[in-house]
Amino acid sequence: MSQSEEFVLEWPDFSDGTSNKWPGPPYVRVESSHTVDVWLQRIGQAIATVSLRENPEKYRMTGWPAAYAVFSLARGDSTKSDHYLYGNLDRPQTFKSMLFGSISPETHLKVMKIF
């Protein structure tokens, strides 16, 4: 595998997310940011590790499961903000269990190679 290769994983076609649980103002939806990129990379690496893929450090997720999204909330008068992943507030542990509960070496996630 060359050093420039990167693999992206896509979520399975199921999701328990629902956009009617997303927050309104003052929260702002974040499509892309350094924080979002780092989260997608770390989750992809964790899934690659758990599913026993070679070179798990080369993996990242393409995005979030359907109806999940990241929102930011500014900190008072600060220029900094905190990021939160929303999808299903009725069951806050669901994302974690959806993520790792069904992942095994036999799990078939779509994988694409990026050069």
N, CA, C and O atoms as a Tinker XYZ file with bonds, in Angstrom:
   460  protein
     1  N      0.855000   -1.175000    0.000000    73     2
     2  CA     0.000000    0.000000    0.000000    64     1     3
     3  C      0.901000    1.237000    0.000000    63     2     4     5
     4  O      1.777000    1.361000    0.856000    81     3
     5  N      0.698000    2.138000   -0.935000    73     3     6
     6  CA     1.509000    3.348000   -0.968000    64     5     7
     7  C      1.098000    4.274000    0.170000    63     6     8     9
     8  O      0.007000    4.143000    0.725000    81     7
     9  N      1.982000    5.214000    0.514000    73     7    10
    10  CA     1.698000    6.112000    1.631000    64     9    11
    11  C      0.532000    7.037000    1.361000    63    10    12    13
    12  O     -0.103000    7.505000    2.306000    81    11
    13  N      0.221000    7.321000    0.083000    73    11    14
    14  CA    -0.836000    8.269000   -0.222000    64    13    15
    15  C     -2.218000    7.614000   -0.278000    63    14    16    17
    16  O     -3.221000    8.318000   -0.397000    81    15
    17  N     -2.291000    6.296000   -0.196000    73    15    18
    18  CA    -3.583000    5.627000   -0.241000    64    17    19
    19  C     -4.381000    5.894000    1.025000    63    18    20    21
    20  O     -3.842000    5.923000    2.131000    81    19
    21  N     -5.661000    6.086000    0.836000    73    19    22
    22  CA    -6.576000    6.242000    1.949000    64    21    23
    23  C     -7.844000    5.486000    1.596000    63    22    24    25
    24  O     -8.254000    5.468000    0.435000    81    23
    25  N     -8.464000    4.866000    2.581000    73    23    26
    26  CA    -9.686000    4.126000    2.356000    64    25    27
    27  C    -10.815000    4.786000    3.123000    63    26    28    29
    28  O    -10.646000    5.185000    4.275000    81    27
    29  N    -11.964000    4.899000    2.483000    73    27    30
    30  CA   -13.116000    5.483000    3.156000    64    29    31
    31  C    -14.194000    4.416000    3.294000    63    30    32    33
    32  O    -14.422000    3.621000    2.383000    81    31
    33  N    -14.846000    4.414000    4.439000    73    31    34
    34  CA   -15.913000    3.465000    4.728000    64    33    35
    35  C    -17.247000    4.191000    4.675000    63    34    36    37
    36  O    -17.366000    5.330000    5.127000    81    35
    37  N    -18.254000    3.517000    4.117000    73    35    38
    38  CA   -19.613000    4.050000    4.106000    64    37    39
    39  C    -20.438000    3.296000    5.134000    63    38    40    41
    40  O    -20.228000    2.104000    5.358000    81    39
    41  N    -21.373000    3.991000    5.754000    73    39    42
    42  CA   -22.255000    3.354000    6.726000    64    41    43
    43  C    -23.172000    2.370000    6.020000    63    42    44    45
    44  O    -23.465000    2.540000    4.837000    81    43
    45  N    -23.638000    1.323000    6.740000    73    43    46
    46  CA   -24.676000    0.443000    6.173000    64    45    47
    47  C    -25.928000    1.268000    5.884000    63    46    48    49
    48  O    -26.030000    2.416000    6.316000    81    47
    49  N    -26.861000    0.696000    5.169000    73    47    50
    50  CA   -28.055000    1.424000    4.738000    64    49    51
    51  C    -29.082000    1.650000    5.842000    63    50    52    53
    52  O    -30.125000    2.249000    5.580000    81    51
    53  N    -28.825000    1.194000    7.070000    73    51    54
    54  CA   -29.783000    1.406000    8.153000    64    53    55
    55  C    -29.290000    2.528000    9.070000    63    54    56    57
    56  O    -28.089000    2.753000    9.214000    81    55
    57  N    -30.242000    3.216000    9.679000    73    55    58
    58  CA   -29.914000    4.260000   10.641000    64    57    59
    59  C    -31.131000    4.493000   11.521000    63    58    60    61
    60  O    -32.267000    4.415000   11.054000    81    59
    61  N    -30.894000    4.779000   12.791000    73    59    62
    62  CA   -31.986000    5.122000   13.687000    64    61    63
    63  C    -32.115000    6.632000   13.837000    63    62    64    65
    64  O    -32.913000    7.108000   14.644000    81    63
    65  N    -31.341000    7.388000   13.068000    73    63    66
    66  CA   -31.346000    8.841000   13.165000    64    65    67
    67  C    -32.657000    9.450000   12.708000    63    66    68    69
    68  O    -33.363000    8.890000   11.870000    81    67
    69  N    -32.967000   10.601000   13.270000    73    67    70
    70  CA   -34.156000   11.340000   12.869000    64    69    71
    71  C    -33.873000   12.837000   12.980000    63    70    72    73
    72  O    -33.486000   13.330000   14.039000    81    71
    73  N    -34.068000   13.542000   11.884000    73    71    74
    74  CA   -33.743000   14.971000   11.872000    64    73    75
    75  C    -34.707000   15.797000   12.723000    63    74    76    77
    76  O    -34.394000   16.941000   13.052000    81    75
    77  N    -35.859000   15.257000   13.086000    73    75    78
    78  CA   -36.764000   16.057000   13.931000    64    77    79
    79  C    -36.267000   16.152000   15.366000    63    78    80    81
    80  O    -36.890000   16.821000   16.190000    81    79
    81  N    -35.157000   15.496000   15.679000    73    79    82
    82  CA   -34.520000   15.614000   16.999000    64    81    83
    83  C    -33.352000   16.608000   16.969000    63    82    84    85
    84  O    -32.709000   16.839000   17.993000    81    83
    85  N    -33.080000   17.192000   15.801000    73    83    86
    86  CA   -31.967000   18.135000   15.705000    64    85    87
    87  C    -32.299000   19.428000   16.447000    63    86    88    89
    88  O    -33.460000   19.830000   16.511000    81    87
    89  N    -31.283000   20.075000   17.004000    73    87    90
    90  CA   -31.525000   21.321000   17.739000    64    89    91
    91  C    -31.741000   22.506000   16.794000    63    90    92    93
    92  O    -31.314000   22.485000   15.640000    81    91
    93  N    -32.393000   23.503000   17.295000    73    91    94
    94  CA   -32.559000   24.753000   16.557000    64    93    95
    95  C    -31.552000   25.773000   17.048000    63    94    96    97
    96  O    -30.606000   25.429000   17.757000    81    95
    97  N    -31.755000   27.053000   16.665000    73    95    98
    98  CA   -30.857000   28.106000   17.134000    64    97    99
    99  C    -30.803000   28.120000   18.656000    63    98   100   101
   100  O    -31.820000   27.874000   19.305000    81    99
   101  N    -29.682000   28.393000   19.218000    73    99   102
   102  CA   -28.453000   28.967000   18.665000    64   101   103
   103  C    -27.480000   27.934000   18.088000    63   102   104   105
   104  O    -26.367000   28.299000   17.709000    81   103
   105  N    -27.866000   26.661000   18.011000    73   103   106
   106  CA   -27.003000   25.654000   17.398000    64   105   107
   107  C    -26.946000   25.870000   15.890000    63   106   108   109
   108  O    -27.934000   26.265000   15.271000    81   107
   109  N    -25.787000   25.608000   15.311000    73   107   110
   110  CA   -25.589000   25.782000   13.874000    64   109   111
   111  C    -25.067000   24.465000   13.315000    63   110   112   113
   112  O    -24.116000   23.893000   13.849000    81   111
   113  N    -25.695000   23.978000   12.229000    73   111   114
   114  CA   -25.247000   22.730000   11.617000    64   113   115
   115  C    -23.873000   22.926000   10.971000    63   114   116   117
   116  O    -23.626000   23.929000   10.301000    81   115
   117  N    -22.995000   21.962000   11.183000    73   115   118
   118  CA   -21.632000   22.021000   10.646000    64   117   119
   119  C    -21.472000   20.909000    9.613000    63   118   120   121
   120  O    -21.511000   19.726000    9.951000    81   119
   121  N    -21.295000   21.296000    8.358000    73   119   122
   122  CA   -21.099000   20.310000    7.298000    64   121   123
   123  C    -19.655000   19.820000    7.266000    63   122   124   125
   124  O    -19.395000   18.634000    7.059000    81   123
   125  N    -18.724000   20.741000    7.473000    73   123   126
   126  CA   -17.314000   20.385000    7.400000    64   125   127
   127  C    -16.518000   21.297000    8.322000    63   126   128   129
   128  O    -16.749000   22.505000    8.380000    81   127
   129  N    -15.588000   20.702000    9.033000    73   127   130
   130  CA   -14.679000   21.453000    9.889000    64   129   131
   131  C    -13.546000   20.519000   10.270000    63   130   132   133
   132  O    -13.614000   19.315000   10.023000    81   131
   133  N    -12.523000   21.066000   10.860000    73   131   134
   134  CA   -11.409000   20.225000   11.307000    64   133   135
   135  C    -11.907000   19.189000   12.318000    63   134   136   137
   136  O    -11.509000   18.025000   12.264000    81   135
   137  N    -12.768000   19.609000   13.229000    73   135   138
   138  CA   -13.300000   18.692000   14.244000    64   137   139
   139  C    -14.068000   17.548000   13.598000    63   138   140   141
   140  O    -13.866000   16.387000   13.955000    81   139
   141  N    -14.945000   17.862000   12.652000    73   139   142
   142  CA   -15.720000   16.827000   11.960000    64   141   143
   143  C    -14.782000   15.870000   11.227000    63   142   144   145
   144  O    -14.970000   14.655000   11.289000    81   143
   145  N    -13.782000   16.399000   10.540000    73   143   146
   146  CA   -12.830000   15.548000    9.817000    64   145   147
   147  C    -12.088000   14.612000   10.759000    63   146   148   149
   148  O    -11.897000   13.438000   10.444000    81   147
   149  N    -11.671000   15.119000   11.907000    73   147   150
   150  CA   -10.961000   14.288000   12.889000    64   149   151
   151  C    -11.895000   13.201000   13.424000    63   150   152   153
   152  O    -11.480000   12.050000   13.556000    81   151
   153  N    -13.146000   13.546000   13.733000    73   151   154
   154  CA   -14.095000   12.547000   14.236000    64   153   155
   155  C    -14.302000   11.440000   13.202000    63   154   156   157
   156  O    -14.280000   10.259000   13.548000    81   155
   157  N    -14.504000   11.815000   11.929000    73   155   158
   158  CA   -14.732000   10.811000   10.882000    64   157   159
   159  C    -13.509000    9.922000   10.697000    63   158   160   161
   160  O    -13.636000    8.725000   10.441000    81   159
   161  N    -12.334000   10.509000   10.827000    73   159   162
   162  CA   -11.104000    9.726000   10.709000    64   161   163
   163  C    -10.979000    8.753000   11.880000    63   162   164   165
   164  O    -10.686000    7.575000   11.676000    81   163
   165  N    -11.196000    9.229000   13.090000    73   163   166
   166  CA   -11.048000    8.364000   14.270000    64   165   167
   167  C    -12.084000    7.239000   14.291000    63   166   168   169
   168  O    -11.761000    6.112000   14.665000    81   167
   169  N    -13.307000    7.528000   13.899000    73   167   170
   170  CA   -14.335000    6.485000   13.855000    64   169   171
   171  C    -13.980000    5.457000   12.778000    63   170   172   173
   172  O    -14.111000    4.255000   13.010000    81   171
   173  N    -13.533000    5.912000   11.606000    73   171   174
   174  CA   -13.112000    4.985000   10.549000    64   173   175
   175  C    -11.966000    4.103000   10.996000    63   174   176   177
   176  O    -11.952000    2.906000   10.709000    81   175
   177  N    -11.007000    4.682000   11.695000    73   175   178
   178  CA    -9.872000    3.902000   12.193000    64   177   179
   179  C    -10.329000    2.883000   13.233000    63   178   180   181
   180  O     -9.844000    1.752000   13.248000    81   179
   181  N    -11.255000    3.274000   14.098000    73   179   182
   182  CA   -11.760000    2.351000   15.117000    64   181   183
   183  C    -12.515000    1.187000   14.468000    63   182   184   185
   184  O    -12.340000    0.034000   14.861000    81   183
   185  N    -13.351000    1.492000   13.478000    73   183   186
   186  CA   -14.083000    0.431000   12.793000    64   185   187
   187  C    -13.117000   -0.485000   12.050000    63   186   188   189
   188  O    -13.277000   -1.706000   12.078000    81   187
   189  N    -12.124000    0.087000   11.392000    73   187   190
   190  CA   -11.134000   -0.729000   10.679000    64   189   191
   191  C    -10.372000   -1.625000   11.649000    63   190   192   193
   192  O    -10.064000   -2.771000   11.321000    81   191
   193  N    -10.068000   -1.118000   12.830000    73   191   194
   194  CA    -9.362000   -1.912000   13.843000    64   193   195
   195  C    -10.236000   -3.060000   14.335000    63   194   196   197
   196  O     -9.794000   -4.207000   14.384000    81   195
   197  N    -11.487000   -2.745000   14.703000    73   195   198
   198  CA   -12.398000   -3.755000   15.228000    64   197   199
   199  C    -12.709000   -4.819000   14.182000    63   198   200   201
   200  O    -12.874000   -5.991000   14.520000    81   199
   201  N    -12.790000   -4.422000   12.919000    73   199   202
   202  CA   -13.107000   -5.380000   11.859000    64   201   203
   203  C    -11.849000   -6.018000   11.263000    63   202   204   205
   204  O    -11.904000   -6.669000   10.220000    81   203
   205  N    -10.713000   -5.818000   11.942000    73   203   206
   206  CA    -9.435000   -6.465000   11.606000    64   205   207
   207  C     -8.944000   -6.172000   10.187000    63   206   208   209
   208  O     -8.415000   -7.059000    9.516000    81   207
   209  N     -9.115000   -4.953000    9.739000    73   207   210
   210  CA    -8.596000   -4.563000    8.421000    64   209   211
   211  C     -7.119000   -4.205000    8.549000    63   210   212   213
   212  O     -6.662000   -3.751000    9.598000    81   211
   213  N     -6.387000   -4.418000    7.464000    73   211   214
   214  CA    -4.970000   -4.048000    7.463000    64   213   215
   215  C     -4.833000   -2.537000    7.461000    63   214   216   217
   216  O     -5.657000   -1.836000    6.874000    81   215
   217  N     -3.808000   -2.039000    8.108000    73   215   218
   218  CA    -3.502000   -0.600000    8.142000    64   217   219
   219  C     -4.710000    0.247000    8.533000    63   218   220   221
   220  O     -5.120000    1.110000    7.756000    81   219
   221  N     -5.287000    0.030000    9.705000    73   219   222
   222  CA    -6.494000    0.770000   10.093000    64   221   223
   223  C     -6.295000    2.282000   10.131000    63   222   224   225
   224  O     -7.263000    3.035000   10.021000    81   223
   225  N     -5.052000    2.733000   10.284000    73   223   226
   226  CA    -4.791000    4.181000   10.315000    64   225   227
   227  C     -5.081000    4.851000    8.972000    63   226   228   229
   228  O     -5.120000    6.080000    8.898000    81   227
   229  N     -5.283000    4.076000    7.917000    73   227   230
   230  CA    -5.546000    4.623000    6.583000    64   229   231
   231  C     -7.045000    4.789000    6.295000    63   230   232   233
   232  O     -7.422000    5.170000    5.187000    81   231
   233  N     -7.904000    4.504000    7.291000    73   231   234
   234  CA    -9.348000    4.522000    7.064000    64   233   235
   235  C    -10.006000    5.748000    7.685000    63   234   236   237
   236  O     -9.526000    6.305000    8.673000    81   235
   237  N    -11.125000    6.154000    7.073000    73   235   238
   238  CA   -11.988000    7.192000    7.622000    64   237   239
   239  C    -13.399000    6.942000    7.096000    63   238   240   241
   240  O    -13.581000    6.194000    6.135000    81   239
   241  N    -14.381000    7.554000    7.712000    73   239   242
   242  CA   -15.772000    7.438000    7.271000    64   241   243
   243  C    -16.057000    8.504000    6.218000    63   242   244   245
   244  O    -15.427000    9.562000    6.214000    81   243
   245  N    -17.016000    8.223000    5.317000    73   243   246
   246  CA   -17.396000    9.213000    4.309000    64   245   247
   247  C    -18.258000   10.311000    4.907000    63   246   248   249
   248  O    -18.276000   11.428000    4.390000    81   247
   249  N    -18.956000   10.024000    5.959000    73   247   250
   250  CA   -19.864000   10.987000    6.587000    64   249   251
   251  C    -20.570000   10.299000    7.734000    63   250   252   253
   252  O    -20.068000    9.317000    8.279000    81   251
   253  N    -21.742000   10.815000    8.105000    73   251   254
   254  CA   -22.507000   10.272000    9.226000    64   253   255
   255  C    -23.613000    9.371000    8.719000    63   254   256   257
   256  O    -23.973000    9.437000    7.543000    81   255
   257  N    -24.165000    8.520000    9.595000    73   255   258
   258  CA   -25.337000    7.730000    9.190000    64   257   259
   259  C    -26.479000    8.684000    8.818000    63   258   260   261
   260  O    -26.479000    9.851000    9.210000    81   259
   261  N    -27.437000    8.179000    8.068000    73   259   262
   262  CA   -28.576000    8.988000    7.642000    64   261   263
   263  C    -29.240000    9.654000    8.843000    63   262   264   265
   264  O    -29.469000    9.015000    9.870000    81   263
   265  N    -29.544000   10.924000    8.708000    73   263   266
   266  CA   -30.231000   11.747000    9.712000    64   265   267
   267  C    -29.400000   12.008000   10.962000    63   266   268   269
   268  O    -29.957000   12.398000   11.988000    81   267
   269  N    -28.101000   11.808000   10.908000    73   267   270
   270  CA   -27.182000   12.253000   11.953000    64   269   271
   271  C    -26.447000   13.473000   11.418000    63   270   272   273
   272  O    -26.142000   13.538000   10.228000    81   271
   273  N    -26.160000   14.437000   12.282000    73   271   274
   274  CA   -25.452000   15.643000   11.859000    64   273   275
   275  C    -24.716000   16.259000   13.045000    63   274   276   277
   276  O    -25.078000   16.046000   14.202000    81   275
   277  N    -23.684000   17.018000   12.733000    73   275   278
   278  CA   -22.909000   17.722000   13.754000    64   277   279
   279  C    -23.390000   19.166000   13.825000    63   278   280   281
   280  O    -23.617000   19.816000   12.805000    81   279
   281  N    -23.539000   19.650000   15.049000    73   279   282
   282  CA   -23.942000   21.027000   15.294000    64   281   283
   283  C    -22.924000   21.668000   16.223000    63   282   284   285
   284  O    -22.306000   21.001000   17.052000    81   283
   285  N    -22.763000   22.974000   16.067000    73   283   286
   286  CA   -21.858000   23.699000   16.964000    64   285   287
   287  C    -22.675000   24.686000   17.795000    63   286   288   289
   288  O    -23.745000   25.143000   17.395000    81   287
   289  N    -22.130000   24.990000   18.958000    73   287   290
   290  CA   -22.735000   25.960000   19.856000    64   289   291
   291  C    -21.619000   26.854000   20.356000    63   290   292   293
   292  O    -20.673000   26.390000   20.993000    81   291
   293  N    -21.735000   28.150000   20.060000    73   291   294
   294  CA   -20.714000   29.109000   20.486000    64   293   295
   295  C    -20.683000   29.190000   22.005000    63   294   296   297
   296  O    -21.711000   29.075000   22.672000    81   295
   297  N    -19.480000   29.390000   22.537000    73   295   298
   298  CA   -19.279000   29.516000   23.984000    64   297   299
   299  C    -19.390000   30.982000   24.394000    63   298   300   301
   300  O    -18.420000   31.730000   24.272000    81   299
   301  N    -20.528000   31.391000   24.867000    73   299   302
   302  CA   -20.706000   32.752000   25.383000    64   301   303
   303  C    -20.137000   33.815000   24.471000    63   302   304   305
   304  O    -20.523000   33.904000   23.305000    81   303
   305  N    -19.218000   34.630000   24.990000    73   303   306
   306  CA   -18.606000   35.703000   24.205000    64   305   307
   307  C    -17.340000   35.241000   23.486000    63   306   308   309
   308  O    -16.651000   36.045000   22.858000    81   307
   309  N    -17.042000   33.972000   23.577000    73   307   310
   310  CA   -15.815000   33.429000   23.004000    64   309   311
   311  C    -15.944000   33.223000   21.498000    63   310   312   313
   312  O    -17.045000   33.108000   20.962000    81   311
   313  N    -14.799000   33.179000   20.835000    73   311   314
   314  CA   -14.788000   32.834000   19.412000    64   313   315
   315  C    -14.755000   31.323000   19.235000    63   314   316   317
   316  O    -14.793000   30.835000   18.105000    81   315
   317  N    -14.685000   30.576000   20.326000    73   315   318
   318  CA   -14.666000   29.119000   20.274000    64   317   319
   319  C    -16.083000   28.565000   20.343000    63   318   320   321
   320  O    -17.009000   29.215000   20.827000    81   319
   321  N    -16.217000   27.338000   19.839000    73   319   322
   322  CA   -17.516000   26.671000   19.917000    64   321   323
   323  C    -17.309000   25.190000   20.223000    63   322   324   325
   324  O    -16.229000   24.640000   20.006000    81   323
   325  N    -18.351000   24.568000   20.723000    73   323   326
   326  CA   -18.339000   23.135000   21.002000    64   325   327
   327  C    -19.159000   22.438000   19.928000    63   326   328   329
   328  O    -20.137000   22.989000   19.421000    81   327
   329  N    -18.748000   21.209000   19.583000    73   327   330
   330  CA   -19.438000   20.439000   18.555000    64   329   331
   331  C    -20.163000   19.256000   19.180000    63   330   332   333
   332  O    -19.668000   18.628000   20.116000    81   331
   333  N    -21.356000   18.960000   18.641000    73   331   334
   334  CA   -22.184000   17.874000   19.151000    64   333   335
   335  C    -22.740000   17.083000   17.980000    63   334   336   337
   336  O    -23.124000   17.655000   16.960000    81   335
   337  N    -22.782000   15.760000   18.132000    73   335   338
   338  CA   -23.381000   14.896000   17.118000    64   337   339
   339  C    -24.813000   14.588000   17.537000    63   338   340   341
   340  O    -25.042000   14.068000   18.629000    81   339
   341  N    -25.789000   14.907000   16.667000    73   339   342
   342  CA   -27.195000   14.652000   16.939000    64   341   343
   343  C    -27.732000   13.656000   15.929000    63   342   344   345
   344  O    -27.319000   13.636000   14.769000    81   343
   345  N    -28.662000   12.831000   16.389000    73   343   346
   346  CA   -29.310000   11.878000   15.499000    64   345   347
   347  C    -30.535000   11.270000   16.145000    63   346   348   349
   348  O    -31.603000   11.211000   15.535000    81   347
   349  N    -30.380000   10.814000   17.393000    73   347   350
   350  CA   -31.500000   10.205000   18.094000    64   349   351
   351  C    -31.330000   10.457000   19.586000    63   350   352   353
   352  O    -30.612000    9.727000   20.270000    81   351
   353  N    -31.991000   11.491000   20.081000    73   351   354
   354  CA   -31.852000   11.849000   21.492000    64   353   355
   355  C    -32.660000   10.957000   22.423000    63   354   356   357
   356  O    -32.433000   10.965000   23.633000    81   355
   357  N    -33.606000   10.184000   21.877000    73   355   358
   358  CA   -34.375000    9.286000   22.729000    64   357   359
   359  C    -33.504000    8.149000   23.252000    63   358   360   361
   360  O    -33.743000    7.613000   24.334000    81   359
   361  N    -32.498000    7.793000   22.471000    73   359   362
   362  CA   -31.614000    6.692000   22.838000    64   361   363
   363  C    -30.175000    7.135000   22.614000    63   362   364   365
   364  O    -29.595000    6.807000   21.579000    81   363
   365  N    -29.577000    7.872000   23.554000    73   363   366
   366  CA   -28.254000    8.443000   23.328000    64   365   367
   367  C    -27.148000    7.418000   23.114000    63   366   368   369
   368  O    -26.126000    7.749000   22.513000    81   367
   369  N    -27.314000    6.205000   23.576000    73   367   370
   370  CA   -26.281000    5.193000   23.381000    64   369   371
   371  C    -26.420000    4.482000   22.037000    63   370   372   373
   372  O    -25.576000    3.653000   21.693000    81   371
   373  N    -27.468000    4.790000   21.272000    73   371   374
   374  CA   -27.732000    4.054000   20.054000    64   373   375
   375  C    -26.613000    4.198000   19.037000    63   374   376   377
   376  O    -26.234000    3.219000   18.395000    81   375
   377  N    -26.073000    5.412000   18.879000    73   375   378
   378  CA   -25.011000    5.591000   17.887000    64   377   379
   379  C    -23.838000    4.684000   18.215000    63   378   380   381
   380  O    -23.292000    4.024000   17.331000    81   379
   381  N    -23.447000    4.647000   19.493000    73   379   382
   382  CA   -22.338000    3.797000   19.911000    64   381   383
   383  C    -22.662000    2.334000   19.645000    63   382   384   385
   384  O    -21.819000    1.604000   19.124000    81   383
   385  N    -23.866000    1.895000   19.991000    73   383   386
   386  CA   -24.198000    0.485000   19.790000    64   385   387
   387  C    -24.359000    0.172000   18.314000    63   386   388   389
   388  O    -24.006000   -0.923000   17.874000    81   387
   389  N    -24.889000    1.120000   17.537000    73   387   390
   390  CA   -24.995000    0.904000   16.094000    64   389   391
   391  C    -23.606000    0.816000   15.486000    63   390   392   393
   392  O    -23.357000    0.025000   14.576000    81   391
   393  N    -22.708000    1.639000   16.005000    73   391   394
   394  CA   -21.349000    1.691000   15.481000    64   393   395
   395  C    -20.594000    0.407000   15.769000    63   394   396   397
   396  O    -20.027000   -0.193000   14.855000    81   395
   397  N    -20.577000   -0.023000   17.016000    73   395   398
   398  CA   -19.741000   -1.160000   17.393000    64   397   399
   399  C    -20.513000   -2.452000   17.631000    63   398   400   401
   400  O    -19.921000   -3.530000   17.592000    81   399
   401  N    -21.816000   -2.373000   17.877000    73   399   402
   402  CA   -22.581000   -3.574000   18.160000    64   401   403
   403  C    -22.663000   -4.533000   16.997000    63   402   404   405
   404  O    -22.753000   -5.745000   17.195000    81   403
   405  N    -22.631000   -4.005000   15.781000    73   403   406
   406  CA   -22.759000   -4.871000   14.618000    64   405   407
   407  C    -21.456000   -5.005000   13.829000    63   406   408   409
   408  O    -21.443000   -5.619000   12.762000    81   407
   409  N    -20.370000   -4.441000   14.337000    73   407   410
   410  CA   -19.096000   -4.507000   13.627000    64   409   411
   411  C    -18.324000   -5.730000   14.094000    63   410   412   413
   412  O    -18.111000   -5.927000   15.291000    81   411
   413  N    -17.920000   -6.526000   13.159000    73   411   414
   414  CA   -17.090000   -7.688000   13.435000    64   413   415
   415  C    -16.189000   -7.895000   12.218000    63   414   416   417
   416  O    -16.366000   -7.202000   11.216000    81   415
   417  N    -15.239000   -8.815000   12.266000    73   415   418
   418  CA   -14.410000   -9.049000   11.079000    64   417   419
   419  C    -15.221000   -9.425000    9.851000    63   418   420   421
   420  O    -14.754000   -9.246000    8.727000    81   419
   421  N    -16.434000   -9.946000   10.046000    73   419   422
   422  CA   -17.259000  -10.348000    8.913000    64   421   423
   423  C    -18.152000   -9.219000    8.390000    63   422   424   425
   424  O    -18.828000   -9.388000    7.375000    81   423
   425  N    -18.161000   -8.087000    9.063000    73   423   426
   426  CA   -19.008000   -6.967000    8.653000    64   425   427
   427  C    -18.601000   -6.472000    7.285000    63   426   428   429
   428  O    -17.419000   -6.266000    7.009000    81   427
   429  N    -19.582000   -6.284000    6.437000    73   427   430
   430  CA   -19.307000   -5.826000    5.082000    64   429   431
   431  C    -19.722000   -4.368000    4.942000    63   430   432   433
   432  O    -20.892000   -4.068000    4.704000    81   431
   433  N    -18.764000   -3.469000    5.088000    73   431   434
   434  CA   -18.993000   -2.054000    4.841000    64   433   435
   435  C    -18.431000   -1.747000    3.463000    63   434   436   437
   436  O    -17.447000   -2.355000    3.043000    81   435
   437  N    -19.040000   -0.823000    2.768000    73   435   438
   438  CA   -18.506000   -0.421000    1.481000    64   437   439
   439  C    -17.176000    0.288000    1.697000    63   438   440   441
   440  O    -17.074000    1.168000    2.551000    81   439
   441  N    -16.179000   -0.080000    0.946000    73   439   442
   442  CA   -14.858000    0.521000    1.063000    64   441   443
   443  C    -14.458000    1.071000   -0.292000    63   442   444   445
   444  O    -14.582000    0.385000   -1.306000    81   443
   445  N    -13.979000    2.303000   -0.314000    73   443   446
   446  CA   -13.481000    2.912000   -1.542000    64   445   447
   447  C    -12.035000    3.329000   -1.306000    63   446   448   449
   448  O    -11.686000    3.778000   -0.214000    81   447
   449  N    -11.210000    3.187000   -2.306000    73   447   450
   450  CA    -9.812000    3.574000   -2.193000    64   449   451
   451  C     -9.638000    4.953000   -2.815000    63   450   452   453
   452  O    -10.138000    5.210000   -3.910000    81   451
   453  N     -8.935000    5.835000   -2.124000    73   451   454
   454  CA    -8.649000    7.178000   -2.622000    64   453   455
   455  C     -7.139000    7.294000   -2.753000    63   454   456   457
   456  O     -6.395000    6.904000   -1.853000    81   455
   457  N     -6.705000    7.823000   -3.857000    73   455   458
   458  CA    -5.253000    7.980000   -4.078000    64   457   459
   459  C     -4.880000    9.442000   -4.014000    63   458   460
   460  O     -3.710000    9.788000   -4.174000    81   459
